[in-house]
């Protein structure tokens, strides 16, 4: 079956512009996560969605970052007024069982964001 | 936050076994140990996980120390395709937020 997909694969934007990154999780997966990976670094947790519950936004670095998940499926990560330090690969993952240990997360290929 | 410590890099010859160590001295009794790997220009992919007992799957084996303060990912016969960054992560029940370190970059020599 299809895995997690993300679009666009690459995005170049000018400083100050807004960007939207999209994630399509695996069908039937109730949990969805966003991570950020800066060059040469490990992954940094951003936000977590589970069903109709309020998302855990504790990892969002500033109020310029927001995310939505519509209909329990597709998610959009929005970055407003982009800054050069926002340049990174943004990764989305989904999981069939939320908040339960021992269940793996399935990652998408990521969106490489470059802010010029 | 649960943390792990891994060597920055390791090398292996093709078709030889590879043992990737991970220290997690602050692990709690309900923390699962997960391993993921990230191939160049790809998202991380699941490799294996365990709680207390050693685990085997088609990709690798996971050996967990008796005190659970360390573990070792074992690739039985390294191939060039196994060259990746390997992450050891503690999955704390109910928190779902993986904390990724910088992992171990494995280089496989032909």
gemmi code that builds the backbone of each chain (N, CA, C; Angstrom):
import gemmi

chains = {
    "A": [
        ("UNK", (0.828, -1.206, 0.000), (0.000, 0.000, 0.000), (0.861, 1.253, 0.000)),
        ("UNK", (0.221, 2.379, -0.186), (0.938, 3.635, -0.260), (1.471, 4.004, 1.112)),
        ("UNK", (2.631, 4.626, 1.096), (3.215, 5.095, 2.341), (2.804, 6.529, 2.598)),
        ("UNK", (3.504, 7.175, 3.506), (3.273, 8.588, 3.798), (3.832, 9.413, 2.649)),
        ("UNK", (3.033, 10.332, 2.156), (3.519, 11.198, 1.092), (3.517, 12.648, 1.558)),
        ("UNK", (4.448, 13.405, 1.002), (4.588, 14.818, 1.355), (4.776, 15.633, 0.083)),
        ("UNK", (4.249, 16.841, 0.115), (4.443, 17.732, -1.029), (4.541, 19.169, -0.540)),
        ("UNK", (5.308, 20.000, -1.267), (6.209, 19.601, -2.348), (7.434, 18.894, -1.804)),
        ("UNK", (8.225, 18.316, -2.671), (9.457, 17.676, -2.209), (10.525, 18.721, -1.914)),
        ("UNK", (10.492, 19.805, -2.670), (11.409, 20.921, -2.455), (10.647, 22.226, -2.549)),
        ("UNK", (11.016, 23.183, -1.703), (10.380, 24.499, -1.733), (11.435, 25.553, -1.448)),
        ("UNK", (11.561, 26.480, -2.378), (12.448, 27.621, -2.172), (11.559, 28.850, -2.051)),
        ("UNK", (11.766, 29.617, -1.010), (10.939, 30.786, -0.785), (11.799, 31.945, -0.308)),
        ("UNK", (11.279, 33.124, -0.486), (11.992, 34.315, -0.037), (11.649, 34.597, 1.423)),
        ("UNK", (12.610, 35.118, 2.120), (12.409, 35.513, 3.502), (11.187, 36.416, 3.612)),
        ("UNK", (10.334, 36.102, 4.603), (9.143, 36.907, 4.835), (7.878, 36.352, 4.216)),
        ("UNK", (8.041, 35.412, 3.275), (6.861, 34.813, 2.650), (6.310, 33.679, 3.518)),
        ("UNK", (5.032, 33.349, 3.287), (4.409, 32.217, 3.976), (4.529, 30.966, 3.112)),
        ("UNK", (4.645, 29.807, 3.768), (4.685, 28.545, 3.032), (3.746, 27.535, 3.678)),
        ("UNK", (3.238, 26.631, 2.844), (2.409, 25.534, 3.324), (3.005, 24.213, 2.860)),
        ("UNK", (3.159, 23.301, 3.801), (3.698, 21.975, 3.510), (2.598, 20.956, 3.797)),
        ("UNK", (2.471, 19.972, 2.905), (1.356, 19.037, 3.011), (1.846, 17.631, 3.339)),
        ("UNK", (1.038, 16.919, 4.113), (1.337, 15.527, 4.468), (0.086, 14.672, 4.305)),
        ("UNK", (0.226, 13.567, 3.569), (-0.839, 12.569, 3.444), (-0.400, 11.320, 4.194)),
        ("UNK", (-1.019, 11.033, 5.334), (-0.578, 9.869, 6.111), (-1.076, 8.571, 5.491)),
        ("UNK", (-0.603, 7.474, 6.027), (-1.084, 6.168, 5.591), (-2.557, 6.024, 5.998)),
        ("UNK", (-3.353, 5.521, 5.082), (-4.783, 5.378, 5.343), (-5.026, 4.530, 6.586)),
        ("UNK", (-5.871, 5.041, 7.473), (-6.197, 4.299, 8.678), (-5.333, 4.623, 9.875)),
        ("UNK", (-4.234, 5.318, 9.648), (-3.381, 5.722, 10.767), (-4.005, 6.916, 11.474)),
        ("UNK", (-4.155, 6.778, 12.783), (-4.846, 7.834, 13.520), (-3.902, 8.904, 14.052)),
        ("UNK", (-2.654, 8.583, 14.170), (-1.689, 9.543, 14.717), (-0.826, 10.120, 13.605)),
        ("UNK", (-0.556, 11.418, 13.701), (0.265, 12.097, 12.708), (1.217, 13.024, 13.429)),
        ("UNK", (2.475, 13.050, 12.965), (3.533, 13.830, 13.603), (4.259, 14.664, 12.554)),
        ("UNK", (4.729, 15.813, 12.985), (5.635, 16.627, 12.175), (6.954, 16.774, 12.933)),
        ("UNK", (8.047, 16.632, 12.180), (9.385, 16.834, 12.704), (10.133, 17.792, 11.783)),
        ("UNK", (11.207, 18.342, 12.298), (12.082, 19.190, 11.496), (13.506, 18.672, 11.653)),
        ("UNK", (14.225, 18.644, 10.530), (15.618, 18.188, 10.562), (16.493, 19.239, 9.892)),
        ("UNK", (17.278, 19.913, 10.698), (18.230, 20.874, 10.145), (19.456, 20.127, 9.669)),
        ("UNK", (20.242, 20.770, 8.832), (21.389, 20.127, 8.185), (22.318, 19.484, 9.210)),
        ("UNK", (22.548, 18.194, 9.047), (23.479, 17.480, 9.909), (22.984, 17.211, 11.319)),
        ("UNK", (21.714, 17.466, 11.559), (21.165, 17.281, 12.907), (20.168, 16.134, 12.954)),
        ("UNK", (19.819, 15.742, 14.163), (18.754, 14.768, 14.342), (17.399, 15.430, 14.144)),
        ("UNK", (16.343, 14.662, 14.295), (15.004, 15.191, 14.091), (14.497, 15.896, 15.345)),
        ("UNK", (13.789, 16.977, 15.127), (13.216, 17.773, 16.210), (11.693, 17.682, 16.116)),
        ("UNK", (11.052, 17.206, 17.176), (9.596, 17.083, 17.200), (8.942, 18.461, 17.133)),
        ("UNK", (7.895, 18.587, 16.321), (7.159, 19.842, 16.208), (5.751, 19.748, 16.779)),
        ("UNK", (4.944, 18.810, 16.254), (3.536, 18.766, 16.627), (2.998, 17.353, 16.407)),
        ("UNK", (1.945, 17.003, 17.161), (1.355, 15.669, 17.111), (-0.162, 15.799, 17.089)),
        ("UNK", (-0.790, 15.030, 16.191), (-2.251, 14.963, 16.102), (-2.704, 13.541, 16.400)),
        ("UNK", (-3.809, 13.434, 17.128), (-4.422, 12.141, 17.355), (-5.934, 12.321, 17.300)),
        ("UNK", (-6.532, 11.769, 16.261), (-7.978, 11.800, 16.119), (-8.535, 13.193, 16.264)),
        ("UNK", (-9.559, 13.313, 17.082), (-10.218, 14.600, 17.289), (-9.678, 15.341, 18.511)),
        ("UNK", (-8.663, 14.775, 19.126), (-8.097, 15.429, 20.307), (-7.326, 16.672, 19.922)),
        ("UNK", (-7.195, 17.570, 20.888), (-6.392, 18.772, 20.643), (-4.950, 18.365, 20.378)),
        ("UNK", (-4.320, 18.947, 19.373), (-2.944, 18.562, 19.048), (-1.967, 19.006, 20.121)),
        ("UNK", (-0.893, 18.265, 20.207), (0.216, 18.636, 21.090), (1.158, 19.535, 20.285)),
        ("UNK", (1.149, 20.814, 20.596), (1.934, 21.788, 19.844), (3.221, 22.173, 20.566)),
        ("UNK", (3.597, 21.382, 21.545), (4.685, 21.802, 22.428), (6.033, 21.958, 21.727)),
        ("UNK", (6.193, 21.350, 20.556), (7.467, 21.444, 19.855), (7.565, 22.580, 18.853)),
        ("UNK", (6.495, 23.275, 18.608), (6.539, 24.359, 17.622), (7.476, 25.456, 18.122)),
        ("UNK", (8.440, 25.885, 17.299), (9.468, 26.822, 17.770), (8.988, 28.237, 17.964)),
        ("UNK", (7.930, 28.648, 17.294), (7.420, 30.012, 17.472), (5.981, 30.058, 16.985)),
        ("UNK", (5.331, 31.204, 17.226), (3.928, 31.327, 16.801), (3.798, 31.550, 15.301)),
        ("UNK", (4.928, 31.572, 14.593), (4.852, 31.640, 13.132), (4.503, 30.270, 12.544)),
        ("UNK", (4.642, 29.246, 13.359), (4.370, 27.884, 12.914), (2.984, 27.451, 13.377)),
        ("UNK", (2.236, 26.842, 12.476), (0.947, 26.278, 12.834), (0.683, 25.063, 11.965)),
        ("UNK", (-0.240, 24.236, 12.399), (-0.568, 23.046, 11.622), (-2.022, 22.695, 11.820)),
        ("UNK", (-2.590, 22.118, 10.780), (-3.965, 21.646, 10.833), (-4.019, 20.233, 10.304)),
        ("UNK", (-5.042, 19.512, 10.750), (-5.296, 18.196, 10.206), (-6.788, 18.103, 9.929)),
        ("UNK", (-7.136, 17.951, 8.665), (-8.534, 17.975, 8.271), (-9.075, 16.553, 8.134)),
        ("UNK", (-10.248, 16.354, 8.724), (-10.922, 15.071, 8.588), (-10.127, 13.893, 9.109)),
        ("UNK", (-9.214, 14.172, 9.997), (-8.410, 13.090, 10.557), (-7.449, 12.475, 9.584)),
        ("UNK", (-7.189, 13.176, 8.471), (-6.300, 12.600, 7.474), (-5.187, 13.579, 7.122)),
        ("UNK", (-5.373, 14.314, 6.026), (-4.334, 15.204, 5.504), (-3.985, 16.293, 6.518)),
        ("UNK", (-2.707, 16.624, 6.579), (-2.244, 17.686, 7.463), (-1.460, 18.717, 6.669)),
        ("UNK", (-1.571, 19.969, 7.096), (-0.819, 21.059, 6.496), (-0.040, 21.787, 7.583)),
        ("UNK", (1.250, 21.937, 7.376), (2.106, 22.725, 8.264), (2.332, 24.066, 7.581)),
        ("UNK", (2.007, 25.140, 8.270), (2.154, 26.486, 7.721), (3.212, 27.250, 8.496)),
        ("UNK", (4.104, 27.872, 7.751), (5.109, 28.736, 8.362), (4.884, 30.140, 7.805)),
        ("UNK", (4.603, 31.071, 8.687), (4.367, 32.452, 8.273), (5.648, 33.260, 8.401)),
        ("UNK", (5.775, 34.222, 7.513), (6.914, 35.159, 7.572), (8.219, 34.383, 7.750)),
        ("UNK", (8.503, 33.531, 6.793), (9.651, 32.633, 6.920), (10.954, 33.386, 7.160)),
        ("UNK", (11.818, 32.760, 7.925), (13.152, 33.265, 8.228), (14.184, 32.265, 7.717)),
        ("UNK", (15.407, 32.699, 7.570), (16.444, 31.809, 7.038), (16.672, 30.612, 7.953)),
        ("UNK", (16.497, 30.794, 9.248), (16.700, 29.680, 10.173), (15.603, 28.616, 10.078)),
        ("UNK", (14.557, 28.908, 9.292), (13.510, 27.900, 9.068), (13.935, 26.884, 8.009)),
        ("UNK", (15.013, 27.166, 7.308), (15.494, 26.239, 6.280), (15.838, 24.898, 6.915)),
        ("UNK", (15.208, 23.850, 6.413), (15.388, 22.518, 6.978), (14.578, 21.546, 6.134)),
        ("UNK", (14.690, 20.270, 6.475), (13.790, 19.260, 5.910), (12.677, 19.023, 6.917)),
        ("UNK", (11.449, 19.131, 6.456), (10.291, 18.927, 7.324), (9.715, 17.547, 7.027)),
        ("UNK", (9.676, 16.728, 8.052), (9.266, 15.332, 7.904), (7.941, 15.096, 8.607)),
        ("UNK", (7.114, 14.311, 7.966), (5.830, 13.920, 8.519), (5.869, 12.408, 8.761)),
        ("UNK", (5.207, 11.977, 9.809), (5.126, 10.543, 10.092), (3.719, 10.215, 10.563)),
        ("UNK", (3.305, 8.972, 10.366), (2.022, 8.532, 10.906), (2.201, 7.201, 11.608)),
        ("UNK", (1.250, 6.902, 12.469), (1.350, 5.700, 13.281), (-0.043, 5.140, 13.494)),
        ("UNK", (-0.159, 3.803, 13.514), (-1.483, 3.222, 13.678), (-2.017, 3.268, 15.099)),
        ("UNK", (-1.129, 3.419, 16.064), (-1.577, 3.398, 17.446), (-0.938, 4.556, 18.182)),
        ("UNK", (-1.684, 5.536, 18.573), (-1.106, 6.724, 19.191), (-0.758, 6.529, 20.645)),
        ("UNK", (0.313, 7.135, 21.040), (0.668, 7.180, 22.447), (0.834, 5.827, 23.086)),
        ("UNK", (1.111, 4.848, 22.274), (1.273, 3.495, 22.807), (2.659, 3.004, 22.456)),
        ("UNK", (3.398, 2.631, 23.420), (4.762, 2.215, 23.152), (4.797, 0.971, 22.289)),
        ("UNK", (5.852, 0.870, 21.554), (6.068, -0.328, 20.765), (5.496, -0.279, 19.369)),
        ("UNK", (4.887, 0.825, 18.984), (4.367, 0.943, 17.632), (5.208, 1.940, 16.858)),
        ("UNK", (5.637, 1.505, 15.687), (6.553, 2.339, 14.943), (5.840, 3.477, 14.230)),
        ("UNK", (6.626, 4.477, 13.913), (6.170, 5.594, 13.103), (6.677, 5.395, 11.683)),
        ("UNK", (5.825, 5.725, 10.736), (6.162, 5.597, 9.319), (6.380, 7.004, 8.771)),
        ("UNK", (7.563, 7.235, 8.251), (7.949, 8.578, 7.817), (7.769, 8.767, 6.321)),
        ("UNK", (7.427, 10.002, 5.968), (7.428, 10.390, 4.579), (8.826, 10.793, 4.136)),
        ("UNK", (8.985, 11.157, 2.864), (10.310, 11.509, 2.329), (10.765, 12.899, 2.722)),
        ("UNK", (9.837, 13.717, 3.225), (10.206, 15.054, 3.665), (10.030, 16.121, 2.602)),
        ("UNK", (9.947, 17.353, 3.068), (9.968, 18.537, 2.205), (11.186, 19.361, 2.582)),
        ("UNK", (12.040, 19.588, 1.601), (13.226, 20.420, 1.858), (12.858, 21.873, 1.623)),
        ("UNK", (12.893, 22.663, 2.680), (12.556, 24.086, 2.601), (13.827, 24.913, 2.640)),
        ("UNK", (13.966, 25.784, 1.672), (15.094, 26.709, 1.623), (14.558, 28.127, 1.607)),
        ("UNK", (14.957, 28.911, 2.582), (14.538, 30.306, 2.675), (15.716, 31.179, 2.272)),
        ("UNK", (15.531, 31.960, 1.233), (16.635, 32.791, 0.719), (16.528, 34.244, 1.192)),
    ],
    "B": [
        ("UNK", (13.659, 14.334, 29.825), (13.557, 13.657, 28.543), (14.518, 12.476, 28.492)),
        ("UNK", (13.989, 11.352, 28.015), (14.815, 10.171, 27.900), (15.867, 10.395, 26.826)),
        ("UNK", (17.110, 10.046, 27.136), (18.183, 10.320, 26.187), (19.005, 9.082, 25.919)),
        ("UNK", (19.609, 9.064, 24.752), (20.499, 7.965, 24.368), (21.820, 8.539, 23.901)),
        ("UNK", (22.857, 7.727, 23.972), (24.193, 8.115, 23.535), (24.709, 7.090, 22.550)),
        ("UNK", (25.140, 7.559, 21.379), (25.659, 6.678, 20.338), (26.960, 7.249, 19.798)),
        ("UNK", (27.834, 6.384, 19.278), (29.030, 6.910, 18.610), (28.627, 7.672, 17.354)),
        ("UNK", (29.413, 8.674, 17.015), (29.073, 9.496, 15.855), (29.154, 8.720, 14.548)),
        ("UNK", (30.140, 7.843, 14.441), (30.314, 7.122, 13.177), (30.968, 5.772, 13.404)),
        ("UNK", (30.720, 4.873, 12.466), (31.346, 3.555, 12.472), (31.555, 3.115, 11.030)),
        ("UNK", (32.501, 2.221, 10.851), (32.757, 1.653, 9.534), (32.672, 0.133, 9.604)),
        ("UNK", (32.268, -0.464, 8.499), (32.224, -1.918, 8.421), (32.549, -2.327, 7.000)),
        ("UNK", (33.111, -3.516, 6.869), (33.315, -4.084, 5.539), (32.041, -4.781, 5.089)),
        ("UNK", (31.836, -4.765, 3.794), (30.650, -5.410, 3.237), (30.645, -6.887, 3.598)),
        ("UNK", (29.471, -7.406, 3.888), (29.226, -8.810, 4.211), (29.779, -9.235, 5.566)),
        ("UNK", (30.212, -8.284, 6.358), (30.623, -8.597, 7.722), (29.559, -8.117, 8.698)),
        ("UNK", (29.493, -8.703, 9.909), (28.506, -8.229, 10.890), (28.884, -6.856, 11.441)),
        ("UNK", (27.868, -6.111, 11.842), (28.058, -4.786, 12.414), (27.298, -4.720, 13.730)),
        ("UNK", (27.981, -4.206, 14.744), (27.352, -4.040, 16.049), (27.311, -2.546, 16.381)),
        ("UNK", (26.128, -2.003, 16.427), (25.950, -0.575, 16.701), (25.489, -0.409, 18.149)),
        ("UNK", (26.306, 0.223, 18.988), (25.944, 0.341, 20.406), (25.110, 1.571, 20.713)),
        ("UNK", (24.381, 1.475, 21.811), (23.591, 2.608, 22.299), (23.514, 2.529, 23.824)),
        ("UNK", (23.831, 3.632, 24.472), (23.701, 3.718, 25.927), (22.456, 4.513, 26.291)),
        ("UNK", (21.705, 3.997, 27.229), (20.492, 4.688, 27.700), (20.368, 4.434, 29.198)),
        ("UNK", (21.281, 5.027, 29.938), (21.383, 4.738, 31.373), (20.191, 5.247, 32.179)),
        ("UNK", (19.421, 6.191, 31.620), (18.280, 6.735, 32.366), (16.961, 6.070, 31.981)),
        ("UNK", (17.038, 4.946, 31.300), (15.831, 4.263, 30.827), (14.945, 3.869, 32.003)),
        ("UNK", (13.629, 3.990, 31.808), (12.699, 3.550, 32.848), (12.100, 2.205, 32.454)),
        ("UNK", (11.406, 1.598, 33.392), (10.933, 0.243, 33.180), (9.951, 0.061, 32.037)),
        ("UNK", (9.272, 1.143, 31.642), (8.261, 1.019, 30.590), (8.729, 1.579, 29.247)),
        ("UNK", (9.985, 1.987, 29.178), (10.505, 2.540, 27.923), (10.856, 1.434, 26.947)),
        ("UNK", (10.294, 1.513, 25.750), (10.728, 0.632, 24.682), (11.971, 1.235, 24.011)),
        ("UNK", (12.795, 0.378, 23.473), (13.983, 0.792, 22.727), (13.688, 0.592, 21.251)),
        ("UNK", (13.705, 1.690, 20.513), (13.448, 1.645, 19.078), (14.721, 1.984, 18.321)),
        ("UNK", (14.888, 1.366, 17.180), (15.956, 1.739, 16.255), (15.338, 2.112, 14.908)),
        ("UNK", (15.781, 3.229, 14.391), (15.417, 3.671, 13.061), (16.703, 3.926, 12.298)),
        ("UNK", (16.602, 3.934, 10.978), (17.732, 4.335, 10.177), (17.254, 5.303, 9.099)),
        ("UNK", (18.173, 6.143, 8.696), (17.855, 7.149, 7.684), (18.871, 7.066, 6.569)),
        ("UNK", (18.404, 6.614, 5.422), (19.263, 6.579, 4.244), (19.366, 7.985, 3.666)),
        ("UNK", (20.390, 8.248, 2.893), (20.559, 9.603, 2.337), (19.320, 10.081, 1.596)),
        ("UNK", (18.922, 11.304, 1.906), (17.802, 11.975, 1.231), (16.462, 11.255, 1.417)),
        ("UNK", (16.334, 10.499, 2.494), (15.069, 9.835, 2.779), (14.645, 10.105, 4.215)),
        ("UNK", (13.372, 9.847, 4.500), (12.910, 9.902, 5.879), (13.371, 8.677, 6.633)),
        ("UNK", (13.384, 8.735, 7.954), (13.778, 7.569, 8.741), (12.855, 6.392, 8.494)),
        ("UNK", (13.409, 5.183, 8.619), (12.592, 3.981, 8.516), (12.828, 3.107, 9.733)),
        ("UNK", (11.769, 2.470, 10.153), (11.814, 1.605, 11.329), (12.722, 0.406, 11.069)),
        ("UNK", (13.492, 0.047, 12.079), (14.339, -1.142, 11.959), (13.860, -2.224, 12.906)),
        ("UNK", (13.792, -1.906, 14.182), (13.448, -2.924, 15.174), (13.141, -2.251, 16.498)),
        ("UNK", (12.445, -2.916, 17.386), (12.257, -2.395, 18.726), (12.141, -3.544, 19.718)),
        ("UNK", (12.367, -3.225, 20.979), (12.255, -4.231, 22.026), (12.070, -3.592, 23.386)),
        ("UNK", (11.720, -4.413, 24.352), (11.512, -3.920, 25.712), (12.533, -4.515, 26.676)),
        ("UNK", (12.554, -5.834, 26.769), (13.495, -6.481, 27.687), (14.275, -7.602, 27.012)),
        ("UNK", (13.590, -8.392, 26.225), (14.233, -9.551, 25.608), (14.872, -9.177, 24.278)),
        ("UNK", (15.845, -9.963, 23.894), (16.456, -9.775, 22.579), (15.417, -10.047, 21.495)),
        ("UNK", (15.561, -9.357, 20.382), (14.571, -9.424, 19.311), (15.272, -9.651, 17.973)),
        ("UNK", (14.619, -10.403, 17.117), (15.135, -10.608, 15.770), (14.044, -10.312, 14.763)),
        ("UNK", (14.410, -9.698, 13.646), (13.494, -9.612, 12.511), (14.323, -9.733, 11.237)),
        ("UNK", (13.671, -9.544, 10.116), (14.354, -9.798, 8.840), (15.477, -8.790, 8.587)),
        ("UNK", (15.417, -7.638, 9.253), (16.416, -6.619, 9.004), (17.622, -6.730, 9.931)),
        ("UNK", (17.338, -7.056, 11.196), (18.407, -6.963, 12.190), (18.043, -7.733, 13.456)),
        ("UNK", (18.976, -7.707, 14.399), (18.723, -8.224, 15.742), (18.989, -7.115, 16.742)),
        ("UNK", (18.290, -7.167, 17.850), (18.477, -6.194, 18.922), (18.837, -6.957, 20.190)),
        ("UNK", (20.010, -6.651, 20.711), (20.450, -7.256, 21.956), (20.347, -6.219, 23.055)),
        ("UNK", (19.609, -6.542, 24.103), (19.369, -5.603, 25.198), (20.068, -6.124, 26.444)),
        ("UNK", (20.865, -5.253, 27.056), (21.586, -5.645, 28.261), (20.605, -6.018, 29.373)),
        ("UNK", (21.069, -6.837, 30.277), (20.191, -7.310, 31.353), (19.657, -6.161, 32.206)),
        ("UNK", (20.480, -5.148, 32.441), (20.029, -3.985, 33.218), (19.321, -2.945, 32.344)),
        ("UNK", (19.230, -3.214, 31.048), (18.546, -2.369, 30.059), (19.188, -0.998, 29.893)),
        ("UNK", (20.360, -0.803, 30.416), (20.985, 0.517, 30.284), (21.772, 0.655, 28.989)),
        ("UNK", (21.817, -0.385, 28.224), (22.447, -0.301, 26.905), (21.826, -1.350, 25.989)),
        ("UNK", (22.013, -1.134, 24.702), (21.536, -2.097, 23.718), (22.449, -2.059, 22.506)),
        ("UNK", (22.356, -3.077, 21.684), (23.185, -3.164, 20.486), (22.335, -3.619, 19.318)),
        ("UNK", (22.392, -2.857, 18.257), (21.746, -3.255, 17.012), (22.753, -4.062, 16.213)),
        ("UNK", (22.340, -5.216, 15.757), (23.243, -6.103, 15.026), (22.733, -6.299, 13.603)),
        ("UNK", (23.566, -5.891, 12.666), (23.311, -6.209, 11.263), (24.197, -7.396, 10.940)),
        ("UNK", (23.610, -8.504, 10.555), (24.378, -9.748, 10.464), (25.350, -9.783, 9.292)),
        ("UNK", (24.952, -9.182, 8.191), (25.836, -9.115, 7.022), (25.604, -7.765, 6.353)),
        ("UNK", (26.483, -6.837, 6.625), (26.300, -5.491, 6.110), (26.398, -5.476, 4.587)),
        ("UNK", (25.511, -4.706, 3.980), (25.582, -4.473, 2.540), (25.756, -2.976, 2.305)),
        ("UNK", (26.087, -2.618, 1.088), (26.265, -1.197, 0.778), (24.986, -0.424, 1.044)),
        ("UNK", (23.846, -1.094, 0.891), (22.568, -0.436, 1.097), (22.307, -0.110, 2.571)),
        ("UNK", (23.080, -0.722, 3.462), (22.911, -0.463, 4.888), (23.615, 0.815, 5.345)),
        ("UNK", (24.340, 1.450, 4.446), (24.988, 2.711, 4.806), (23.917, 3.764, 5.091)),
        ("UNK", (23.894, 4.251, 6.321), (22.826, 5.152, 6.759), (23.198, 5.711, 8.121)),
        ("UNK", (22.347, 6.614, 8.603), (22.463, 7.060, 9.986), (21.473, 6.245, 10.817)),
        ("UNK", (21.979, 5.632, 11.868), (21.149, 4.775, 12.714), (20.842, 5.496, 14.020)),
        ("UNK", (19.555, 5.577, 14.345), (19.102, 6.273, 15.545), (18.557, 5.273, 16.563)),
        ("UNK", (19.001, 5.408, 17.776), (18.477, 4.649, 18.907), (17.588, 5.600, 19.699)),
        ("UNK", (16.349, 5.207, 19.940), (15.365, 6.109, 20.554), (14.646, 5.378, 21.684)),
        ("UNK", (14.396, 6.094, 22.746), (13.571, 5.529, 23.820), (12.135, 5.993, 23.626)),
        ("UNK", (11.250, 5.056, 23.581), (9.836, 5.316, 23.368), (9.130, 5.179, 24.725)),
        ("UNK", (8.896, 6.324, 25.335), (8.300, 6.318, 26.667), (6.779, 6.252, 26.552)),
        ("UNK", (6.198, 5.314, 27.225), (4.765, 5.061, 27.119), (3.956, 6.331, 27.324)),
        ("UNK", (3.113, 6.604, 26.353), (2.215, 7.730, 26.476), (2.775, 9.061, 26.032)),
        ("UNK", (4.050, 9.119, 25.700), (4.584, 10.431, 25.304), (4.699, 10.575, 23.793)),
        ("UNK", (4.884, 9.478, 23.074), (4.900, 9.434, 21.603), (5.869, 10.399, 20.928)),
        ("UNK", (6.543, 11.203, 21.709), (7.433, 12.166, 21.068), (8.842, 11.599, 21.037)),
        ("UNK", (9.236, 11.109, 19.894), (10.573, 10.589, 19.771), (11.586, 11.714, 19.946)),
        ("UNK", (12.641, 11.438, 20.681), (13.761, 12.368, 20.803), (14.920, 11.776, 20.034)),
        ("UNK", (15.199, 12.377, 18.905), (16.282, 11.886, 18.061), (17.570, 12.598, 18.437)),
        ("UNK", (18.622, 11.846, 18.632), (19.953, 12.434, 18.757), (20.548, 12.566, 17.369)),
        ("UNK", (21.858, 12.628, 17.288), (22.500, 12.736, 15.976), (22.809, 11.367, 15.379)),
        ("UNK", (22.589, 10.291, 16.139), (22.724, 8.947, 15.599), (24.144, 8.548, 15.266)),
        ("UNK", (24.280, 7.340, 14.726), (25.568, 6.805, 14.271), (25.546, 6.698, 12.758)),
        ("UNK", (26.499, 7.363, 12.136), (26.615, 7.253, 10.676), (27.436, 6.010, 10.355)),
        ("UNK", (26.813, 5.036, 9.705), (27.482, 3.790, 9.332), (27.966, 3.868, 7.900)),
        ("UNK", (29.238, 3.637, 7.747), (29.838, 3.580, 6.409), (30.188, 2.131, 6.127)),
        ("UNK", (29.744, 1.621, 4.973), (30.031, 0.244, 4.591), (31.016, 0.258, 3.427)),
        ("UNK", (32.121, -0.431, 3.629), (33.188, -0.442, 2.641), (33.076, -1.664, 1.747)),
        ("UNK", (33.154, -1.431, 0.447), (33.060, -2.543, -0.516), (34.333, -3.383, -0.515)),
    ],
}
model = gemmi.Model(1)
for chain_id, residues in chains.items():
    chain = gemmi.Chain(chain_id)
    for i, (resn, *xyz) in enumerate(residues, 1):
        res = gemmi.Residue()
        res.name, res.seqid = resn, gemmi.SeqId(i, " ")
        for name, pos in zip(("N", "CA", "C"), xyz):
            atom = gemmi.Atom()
            atom.name, atom.element = name, gemmi.Element(name[0])
            atom.pos, atom.b_iso = gemmi.Position(*pos), 0.0
            res.add_atom(atom)
        chain.add_residue(res)
    model.add_chain(chain)
structure = gemmi.Structure()
structure.add_model(model)
structure.setup_entities()
